[in-house]
Amino acid sequence: MAEKAKSERRIFHNTEDCPVRNVVAQIGDKWSLLILFALVDGSERFNALKSRIEGISQRMLTQTLRDLEREGYVNRTVYPEVPVRVEYALTEMGKDIVKPLYKLVCWADDHQEEIKQARKKFDEKG
């Protein structure tokens, strides 16, 4: 691929309108990807999700689920039962975003050792 002329290169603006910043800011945190992938298999109740994502606190799971719901990736359904049952599931957009993210996860898995070696080499120089 030919290198783009500098005048043709994309500029990433520091505004709320930047699609890259908007998406990466949400899914690039510590927990969002794990929650999205936990929901790939189907809807889950809160405690089931919590038990599948080791180390996440109840508060952080609640906040991240709210954020993912706000972004349109996750749907929260409340069933009027006694006791009330709440389930979380991926929306169509959530299912769509998981597809390219799966490639990223596979890439990370494939390159994990190379990344560790690069970090080690860098740290030894320091």
CYANA upper distance limits for C-alpha pairs under 8 A (distance plus 0.5 A):
  4 LYS  CA      8 GLU  CA      6.57
  4 LYS  CA      9 ARG  CA      6.72
  5 ALA  CA      9 ARG  CA      7.10
 12 PHE  CA     18 CYS  CA      7.30
 12 PHE  CA     20 VAL  CA      8.37
 13 HIS  CA     18 CYS  CA      6.54
 14 ASN  CA     18 CYS  CA      7.43
 14 ASN  CA     21 ARG  CA      8.29
 16 GLU  CA     21 ARG  CA      8.13
 16 GLU  CA     22 ASN  CA      7.27
 17 ASP  CA     22 ASN  CA      8.07
 18 CYS  CA     22 ASN  CA      6.73
 19 PRO  CA     23 VAL  CA      6.68
 20 VAL  CA     24 VAL  CA      6.44
 21 ARG  CA     25 ALA  CA      6.12
 22 ASN  CA     26 GLN  CA      7.19
 23 VAL  CA     27 ILE  CA      6.77
 23 VAL  CA     28 GLY  CA      8.47
 24 VAL  CA     28 GLY  CA      5.55
 25 ALA  CA     29 ASP  CA      7.39
 26 GLN  CA     32 SER  CA      7.66
 26 GLN  CA     67 ASP  CA      8.15
 26 GLN  CA     68 LEU  CA      8.11
 27 ILE  CA     32 SER  CA      5.70
 27 ILE  CA     33 LEU  CA      6.37
 28 GLY  CA     32 SER  CA      7.54
 28 GLY  CA     33 LEU  CA      7.77
 29 ASP  CA     33 LEU  CA      8.17
 31 TRP  CA     35 ILE  CA      6.80
 31 TRP  CA     56 ILE  CA      8.13
 31 TRP  CA     61 LEU  CA      8.37
 31 TRP  CA     64 THR  CA      7.64
 32 SER  CA     36 LEU  CA      6.63
 32 SER  CA     64 THR  CA      6.92
 32 SER  CA     65 LEU  CA      8.48
 32 SER  CA     68 LEU  CA      7.90
 33 LEU  CA     37 PHE  CA      6.61
 34 LEU  CA     38 ALA  CA      6.53
 34 LEU  CA     53 ILE  CA      7.45
 35 ILE  CA     39 LEU  CA      6.82
 35 ILE  CA     49 LEU  CA      7.95
 35 ILE  CA     53 ILE  CA      7.90
 35 ILE  CA     65 LEU  CA      8.37
 36 LEU  CA     40 VAL  CA      7.04
 36 LEU  CA     90 LEU  CA      7.74
 36 LEU  CA     94 GLY  CA      7.86
 36 LEU  CA     98 VAL  CA      7.51
 37 PHE  CA     41 ASP  CA      8.35
 37 PHE  CA     98 VAL  CA      7.63
 38 ALA  CA     49 LEU  CA      7.48
 38 ALA  CA     52 ARG  CA      7.75
 38 ALA  CA     53 ILE  CA      8.32
 39 LEU  CA     43 SER  CA      6.43
 39 LEU  CA     44 GLU  CA      7.23
 39 LEU  CA     88 TYR  CA      8.12
 39 LEU  CA     89 ALA  CA      6.44
 39 LEU  CA     90 LEU  CA      6.68
 40 VAL  CA     90 LEU  CA      7.55
 40 VAL  CA     95 LYS  CA      7.79
 40 VAL  CA     98 VAL  CA      8.39
 42 GLY  CA     89 ALA  CA      6.77
 42 GLY  CA     90 LEU  CA      8.09
 43 SER  CA     87 GLU  CA      6.60
 43 SER  CA     88 TYR  CA      5.80
 43 SER  CA     89 ALA  CA      4.78
 43 SER  CA     90 LEU  CA      7.83
 44 GLU  CA     48 ALA  CA      6.63
 44 GLU  CA     49 LEU  CA      6.66
 44 GLU  CA     87 GLU  CA      5.83
 44 GLU  CA     88 TYR  CA      5.88
 44 GLU  CA     89 ALA  CA      7.13
 45 ARG  CA     49 LEU  CA      6.79
 45 ARG  CA     85 ARG  CA      8.17
 45 ARG  CA     86 VAL  CA      6.48
 45 ARG  CA     87 GLU  CA      5.00
 45 ARG  CA     88 TYR  CA      6.69
 46 PHE  CA     50 LYS  CA      6.70
 46 PHE  CA     86 VAL  CA      7.72
 46 PHE  CA     87 GLU  CA      7.32
 46 PHE  CA     88 TYR  CA      7.87
 47 ASN  CA     51 SER  CA      6.62
 48 ALA  CA     52 ARG  CA      6.89
 49 LEU  CA     53 ILE  CA      6.84
 50 LYS  CA     54 GLU  CA      7.74
 50 LYS  CA     56 ILE  CA      7.26
 50 LYS  CA     57 SER  CA      8.22
 50 LYS  CA     58 GLN  CA      7.70
 50 LYS  CA     61 LEU  CA      7.59
 56 ILE  CA     60 MET  CA      6.84
 56 ILE  CA     61 LEU  CA      6.83
 57 SER  CA     61 LEU  CA      6.61
 58 GLN  CA     62 THR  CA      6.60
 59 ARG  CA     63 GLN  CA      6.70
 60 MET  CA     64 THR  CA      6.45
 61 LEU  CA     65 LEU  CA      6.47
 62 THR  CA     66 ARG  CA      6.73
 63 GLN  CA     67 ASP  CA      6.71
 64 THR  CA     68 LEU  CA      6.58
 65 LEU  CA     69 GLU  CA      6.51
 65 LEU  CA     74 VAL  CA      7.76
 66 ARG  CA     70 ARG  CA      6.56
 67 ASP  CA     71 GLU  CA      6.74
 68 LEU  CA     72 GLY  CA      6.81
 68 LEU  CA     73 TYR  CA      5.86
 68 LEU  CA     74 VAL  CA      6.01
 69 GLU  CA     73 TYR  CA      6.23
 69 GLU  CA     74 VAL  CA      5.02
 69 GLU  CA     75 ASN  CA      6.27
 69 GLU  CA     76 ARG  CA      7.64
 70 ARG  CA     74 VAL  CA      8.46
 72 GLY  CA     91 THR  CA      7.41
 72 GLY  CA     93 MET  CA      7.25
 72 GLY  CA     94 GLY  CA      7.58
 73 TYR  CA     90 LEU  CA      6.35
 73 TYR  CA     91 THR  CA      5.90
 73 TYR  CA     92 GLU  CA      8.02
 73 TYR  CA     93 MET  CA      6.08
 73 TYR  CA     94 GLY  CA      4.43
 73 TYR  CA     95 LYS  CA      8.16
 74 VAL  CA     88 TYR  CA      7.06
 74 VAL  CA     89 ALA  CA      6.06
 74 VAL  CA     90 LEU  CA      5.03
 74 VAL  CA     91 THR  CA      5.80
 74 VAL  CA     94 GLY  CA      6.72
 75 ASN  CA     88 TYR  CA      6.14
 75 ASN  CA     89 ALA  CA      5.79
 75 ASN  CA     90 LEU  CA      6.55
 75 ASN  CA     91 THR  CA      6.34
 76 ARG  CA     86 VAL  CA      7.40
 76 ARG  CA     87 GLU  CA      6.33
 76 ARG  CA     88 TYR  CA      5.19
 76 ARG  CA     89 ALA  CA      7.21
 77 THR  CA     86 VAL  CA      6.09
 77 THR  CA     87 GLU  CA      5.79
 77 THR  CA     88 TYR  CA      6.89
 78 VAL  CA     84 VAL  CA      7.51
 78 VAL  CA     85 ARG  CA      6.38
 78 VAL  CA     86 VAL  CA      4.97
 78 VAL  CA     87 GLU  CA      7.12
 79 TYR  CA     84 VAL  CA      6.49
 79 TYR  CA     85 ARG  CA      5.59
 79 TYR  CA     86 VAL  CA      6.61
 80 PRO  CA     84 VAL  CA      6.01
 80 PRO  CA     85 ARG  CA      7.46
 81 GLU  CA     85 ARG  CA      6.79
 90 LEU  CA     94 GLY  CA      5.45
 90 LEU  CA     95 LYS  CA      6.42
 91 THR  CA     95 LYS  CA      6.71
 92 GLU  CA     96 ASP  CA      6.70
 93 MET  CA     97 ILE  CA      6.71
 94 GLY  CA     98 VAL  CA      6.81
 95 LYS  CA     99 LYS  CA      7.35
 96 ASP  CA    100 PRO  CA      8.23
 97 ILE  CA    101 LEU  CA      6.90
 98 VAL  CA    102 TYR  CA      6.39
 99 LYS  CA    103 LYS  CA      7.51
100 PRO  CA    104 LEU  CA      7.21
101 LEU  CA    105 VAL  CA      6.73
102 TYR  CA    106 CYS  CA      6.63
103 LYS  CA    107 TRP  CA      6.54
104 LEU  CA    108 ALA  CA      6.59
105 VAL  CA    109 ASP  CA      6.67
106 CYS  CA    110 ASP  CA      6.59
107 TRP  CA    111 HIS  CA      6.60
108 ALA  CA    112 GLN  CA      6.17
111 HIS  CA    115 ILE  CA      6.66
112 GLN  CA    116 LYS  CA      6.74
113 GLU  CA    117 GLN  CA      6.67
114 GLU  CA    118 ALA  CA      6.60
115 ILE  CA    119 ARG  CA      6.67
116 LYS  CA    120 LYS  CA      6.64
117 GLN  CA    121 LYS  CA      6.54
118 ALA  CA    122 PHE  CA      6.58
119 ARG  CA    123 ASP  CA      6.51
120 LYS  CA    124 GLU  CA      6.61
121 LYS  CA    125 LYS  CA      7.02
122 PHE  CA    126 GLY  CA      7.12
